Amino acid sequence: MAPLPGAELVRTPLQLYRYLFRCCRLLPTESIQQHYMHAIRQNFKVHSDEDDPERIQQIIKRAIEDADWILLKYKNMKQK
């Protein structure tokens, strides 16, 4: 289960970047949103020199899974 529709269409780093920022808009407070947006920017800087297509796809898959986990975590906190 992906956090937003269209996760299966993410193929490039730029698409991933946009997708993750859209996910951030679903977080409950602005400070939490800013925290994760900063983390996204930092991770993109760290991986900007990655040129192995297989590794890039692994990073994309993991980032989408992590976004799903984070959104589920805040959704569960909200329900308690």
N, C-alpha and C positions, 0 to 999 in steps of 0.2 A: 504494500500500500504506500503510495507516494503522497507527500504532503499536499501537493497541488496537482490538478490535472495537467498533463503535458510533460510530466517528468520523463516519460519514456522517449520523448522527442529530443531531449537534451543530448547533443552530440559533440559540441565544441565548448572550449573554455568560456567563450563569451556568452553562449547560451546558458551555461551553468551559472555564471556570475549574475546574470539577469534573473534567472530562476530563483537563486538563493535570496536575492534582495526582495523578490516578491514574497517569498516565504517569511522574511523578516517582518513584513507588514502584518502578518497574522499573530505576531507575538503580543502579549497583553499590555506592556507599558513601553513608553518611548525609551526609557533607559535600557531596558532589555534589548529592544530593537537596535539601539546604537551600539551596544556591546557586541552583538552578533554581526552587525555590519562591519565593525572594525575588525573582528576576527576574520571575516570573509576577505576583506581587503588585504590583510596581512598574509593570509594563506595564498592568495593569488600572487602576491609579490614573491613569496618563498618558492612557488612552483612555476614562475614565469619562464624559466629557462628549460623547462621540461620539453623534450622533443620526441620522445618515444610514444608513438600512437597508442600502444597497448597500455603503457603506464598512465597516459592521460585518461583513457577510458576507465581504468581502475580508480583513479582519483575522482572522476565524475560520479561513478557508481557509489563510492564511499561517501561522498559529499551529500548525495541525495538521501542515502540511508541515514546519515547523521542529522540532516534537516528533519526527516520524518521523526526520528527519535526525540529531537528537541521540541518539536511542535506537540508531539504526544505527551511529553513530560509536562509542558505548561498547560495543556488541555486537562490532564489528570489533576494537576494542582488546583485548577480553577473549579473543578467539580467537587472537591473536598470541602 
